[in-house]
Amino acid sequence: MNLIAAELATLNTTVLAPVYSWTSAYQNFITEGGVWANACGSKEAALLDFNSQMQQFVNIKIESECCQSYGICGE
């Protein structure tokens, strides 16, 4: 994910940042053991495949504790 974010960042003149700004939040989401693990469901997500992780990530609502307190927003 870090490589994807870095490569997308090189396209700043053609791709606006919001298109790829989710990559760092997603990386934090799937990192097991962060202070956000309980609020965001990261412990469970760390055990899932990419598609299942992404499905769980995009269901994180803006008004959730995960998004409001830790900046991990998938919606």
N, C-alpha and C positions, 0 to 999 in steps of 0.2 A: 504494500500500500504506500509506503514511503516513496518508492521508485515511481509509482503512478502519479502521486502528488507532485513530485519533483519534475517529472516530464511534462505534466499539464501546466505547471507554473511557467515553463519556458514559452508557453503559447500565450502569454499575457496580452500580446498585441492583437491576437485574433480570438481568444477565448476569455470571457469575463470571469473573474474570480468565483462568483457564486456557482458556476457550473461545476467546479471541483472543490469547493470549500468543505464539502461533506467528508472528504477523505481523512482529514485529521480527526474529526469527531468520530468517524467510523473506527479508525485505528484505536482511539481511546476506548471506545465501546467494547471492542473485542479483547482488550488487554485485561486479562484476569488479574484480580487483586487490587485494582484501583479503588480509591475511596468511594467511587460511584458504583461499585460492583453490585451492591444490594438494590440501590434505587433504580439501576438501569438494566438489571438482569444479565450483567456481563459474565457472571460465573457460568451460567447455563450456555450463553452464546459462545464462550470459548471452546465448548465441546462440539459445536455444530459445524457443518460444512458451510462454505461461503454463501450459497444460495439461502440457506436457512438463517444464517447470521444476518444477511442483508434484509430478509423479510422481517426479522425481529427489529432490526435497526430502523427501518422506515416506518415502523408502527410506534415509535417513540414520539409522543405528542408534545407540541410546543409548551403546553401548560403543565407538563409533568415535572416532578422534582428533578428527574434526570436532566431535562433540558434547562429548567430554570436555575438549578443550583450548580450544575456541572458543565453546562454548555454542550451536552451531547444530545443533539436534536436531529432526529431522522425524518420527521414529518415535512 
